[in-house]
Amino acid sequence: MALAHSLFEGSFSVDASKKFIPFDPTIHRAIDRPSSMFIHVHPFLIETNDGLVLCDTGLGQTNPDGELFLHQNIKKLGYETKDVKYVLMSHLHKDHAGGMVSFEEGVGRIAFPEAEYIVQRGEWEDAYSGINKSYRTEIFDVVQRSGNLQLVEGDGIVNDEIRYNLSGGHTQYHQTFHIETGSKHYFFGGDVLP
């Protein structure tokens, strides 16, 4: 039976500076962070017949040992990072794309070396435009060198279980995904779902 899992990375407040500051409502007060949005970062892991599918990669936060929380959460579910076969990127803002790679001692490595990273070509090009502070191009440089990047355009099919649709909205080239496996149909809407 196919299941979906939240890989909760944390709650944050974000103001005009676009910095993500940890926010715990049991400790912090929203009133002390004026003009902030409050965001819960939840990449999702979906079990399919073809392997694990990761929907977005969160901020790329690490534990005190330097391990990505994303990796830690996948292992807590009883899987290994090598079990991830597809990384589906709705868009490339840093709160969705930070965990595409991990950095150890300043060296970037692709976080899921067995996976294909599915990204809209227009989103990839916009990320390098320098117009928006929400992109971290040092992450994308590592992904591009890895050979795991698959740039797609418009609507299409990844495999028998996964299809993508160019939705626009949050970013011009934002995409959504339908994952149909077994008797389950999962929809991942990234930032256009809310």
C-alpha positions as CSV (number, residue, x, y, z in Angstrom):
1,M,0.0,0.0,0.0
2,A,1.4,3.4,-1.0
3,L,1.8,5.9,1.8
4,A,2.7,9.6,2.0
5,H,4.9,10.9,4.9
6,S,5.5,14.5,6.1
7,L,9.2,15.2,6.6
8,F,8.6,18.2,8.9
9,E,11.6,20.4,9.0
10,G,10.4,23.1,11.4
11,S,8.3,26.3,11.9
12,F,9.7,29.6,11.0
13,S,8.9,33.3,10.8
14,V,9.9,35.2,7.7
15,D,9.9,39.0,7.2
16,A,10.9,41.2,4.3
17,S,14.6,40.2,4.8
18,K,13.6,36.7,3.6
19,K,15.5,35.1,6.5
20,F,13.9,32.0,8.0
21,I,14.0,32.4,11.8
22,P,12.9,29.3,13.9
23,F,9.6,29.9,15.6
24,D,8.3,27.7,18.4
25,P,4.8,29.0,19.6
26,T,5.5,27.5,23.1
27,I,8.5,29.8,23.5
28,H,8.1,32.7,21.0
29,R,5.2,35.2,20.5
30,A,4.0,36.2,17.0
31,I,3.6,39.8,18.3
32,D,7.4,40.0,18.8
33,R,7.9,39.3,15.1
34,P,5.9,42.1,13.4
35,S,5.3,42.0,9.6
36,S,6.3,38.3,9.5
37,M,4.7,35.3,7.8
38,F,4.7,32.1,9.8
39,I,5.7,29.0,7.7
40,H,5.8,25.3,8.5
41,V,8.2,23.5,6.2
42,H,7.0,20.1,5.1
43,P,8.7,18.2,2.3
44,F,6.8,15.0,1.5
45,L,7.9,11.5,0.9
46,I,5.7,9.2,-1.1
47,E,6.1,5.4,-1.6
48,T,5.5,4.3,-5.1
49,N,6.0,1.1,-7.1
50,D,9.1,2.6,-8.7
51,G,10.7,3.7,-5.5
52,L,10.4,6.7,-3.1
53,V,9.4,10.1,-4.4
54,L,10.4,13.3,-2.6
55,C,8.3,16.3,-3.1
56,D,10.4,19.4,-2.5
57,T,13.4,19.4,-0.2
58,G,12.8,22.1,2.4
59,L,15.4,24.5,3.7
60,G,18.2,22.1,4.1
61,Q,18.5,22.5,7.8
62,T,21.0,20.2,9.6
63,N,21.2,18.5,13.0
64,P,24.2,19.2,15.3
65,D,26.1,16.4,13.6
66,G,25.7,18.1,10.2
67,E,23.2,15.6,8.8
68,L,20.3,17.0,6.8
69,F,17.0,16.8,8.8
70,L,15.6,15.5,5.6
71,H,17.9,12.5,5.6
72,Q,17.3,12.0,9.3
73,N,13.6,12.0,8.8
74,I,13.8,9.5,5.9
75,K,15.9,7.2,8.0
76,K,13.4,7.4,10.9
77,L,10.8,6.0,8.5
78,G,13.1,3.0,7.9
79,Y,14.4,4.0,4.5
80,E,17.8,5.0,3.2
81,T,18.5,8.2,1.1
82,K,19.5,5.9,-1.8
83,D,15.9,4.7,-1.9
84,V,14.7,8.1,-3.2
85,K,14.3,7.7,-7.0
86,Y,12.7,11.1,-7.9
87,V,13.0,14.5,-6.4
88,L,10.0,16.6,-7.7
89,M,10.6,20.3,-7.4
90,S,7.5,22.6,-7.4
91,H,9.8,25.6,-7.6
92,L,13.3,26.6,-6.4
93,H,12.8,29.1,-3.6
94,K,15.2,28.4,-0.8
95,D,12.5,27.0,1.6
96,H,11.7,24.3,-1.1
97,A,15.2,23.7,-2.6
98,G,17.7,24.0,0.3
99,G,17.9,20.2,0.8
100,M,18.7,19.4,-2.8
101,V,22.3,19.2,-1.7
102,S,24.2,18.9,1.5
103,F,27.3,20.9,2.4
104,E,30.1,19.4,4.5
105,E,33.1,21.5,5.2
106,G,32.0,23.9,2.5
107,V,31.8,21.1,-0.2
108,G,28.4,20.6,-1.8
109,R,27.2,17.1,-2.6
110,I,23.9,16.1,-4.2
111,A,21.7,14.9,-1.3
112,F,20.0,12.1,-3.3
113,P,22.6,10.6,-5.7
114,E,20.3,7.9,-7.0
115,A,17.4,10.3,-7.8
116,E,16.4,12.3,-10.9
117,Y,15.7,15.9,-10.0
118,I,12.6,17.2,-12.0
119,V,12.6,21.0,-12.5
120,Q,10.9,23.3,-14.9
121,R,13.4,24.8,-17.3
122,G,11.9,28.3,-17.0
123,E,12.2,28.1,-13.2
124,W,15.8,27.0,-13.5
125,E,16.6,29.9,-15.7
126,D,14.7,32.4,-13.5
127,A,16.7,31.1,-10.5
128,Y,19.9,32.3,-12.1
129,S,18.5,35.7,-13.1
130,G,19.5,37.4,-9.9
131,I,16.2,39.3,-9.6
132,N,14.9,37.4,-6.5
133,K,16.7,36.9,-3.2
134,S,14.7,33.7,-2.6
135,Y,17.1,31.6,-4.7
136,R,20.4,30.0,-3.7
137,T,22.4,29.4,-6.9
138,E,25.3,27.7,-5.1
139,I,22.9,24.8,-4.5
140,F,21.9,24.7,-8.2
141,D,25.5,24.6,-9.3
142,V,26.0,21.4,-7.4
143,V,22.8,19.8,-8.9
144,Q,23.8,20.9,-12.4
145,R,27.2,19.2,-12.1
146,S,25.7,16.0,-10.7
147,G,24.1,14.7,-13.9
148,N,20.9,14.1,-12.0
149,L,19.0,17.1,-13.3
150,Q,16.1,16.7,-15.7
151,L,14.7,19.9,-17.0
152,V,11.1,19.7,-18.2
153,E,8.8,22.2,-20.0
154,G,5.1,22.6,-19.6
155,D,3.0,19.6,-18.8
156,G,4.3,16.0,-19.1
157,I,4.9,12.6,-17.7
158,V,7.9,11.4,-15.6
159,N,6.8,7.7,-15.6
160,D,3.6,5.6,-15.3
161,E,2.9,7.0,-11.9
162,I,4.0,10.6,-12.0
163,R,2.9,13.5,-14.1
164,Y,3.6,17.3,-13.8
165,N,1.6,20.4,-14.8
166,L,3.0,23.9,-15.3
167,S,0.7,25.8,-12.9
168,G,2.4,29.2,-12.6
169,G,1.0,31.4,-9.8
170,H,3.6,31.5,-7.0
171,T,6.4,31.7,-9.5
172,Q,6.0,32.0,-13.3
173,Y,7.2,28.4,-13.8
174,H,5.8,26.8,-10.6
175,Q,4.7,23.2,-11.2
176,T,2.4,20.7,-9.5
177,F,2.5,17.0,-9.5
178,H,0.1,14.1,-9.6
179,I,1.4,10.8,-8.2
180,E,-0.9,7.8,-8.9
181,T,0.3,4.6,-7.4
182,G,-1.7,1.5,-6.5
183,S,-5.2,2.8,-5.6
184,K,-3.8,6.1,-4.3
185,H,-3.8,9.5,-6.1
186,Y,-1.6,12.1,-4.4
187,F,-1.5,15.8,-5.5
188,F,1.5,17.9,-4.6
189,G,0.7,21.6,-5.2
190,G,3.8,23.2,-3.7
191,D,3.0,26.9,-2.9
192,V,0.0,27.2,-5.1
193,L,-2.0,24.7,-3.0
194,P,-2.5,27.1,0.0
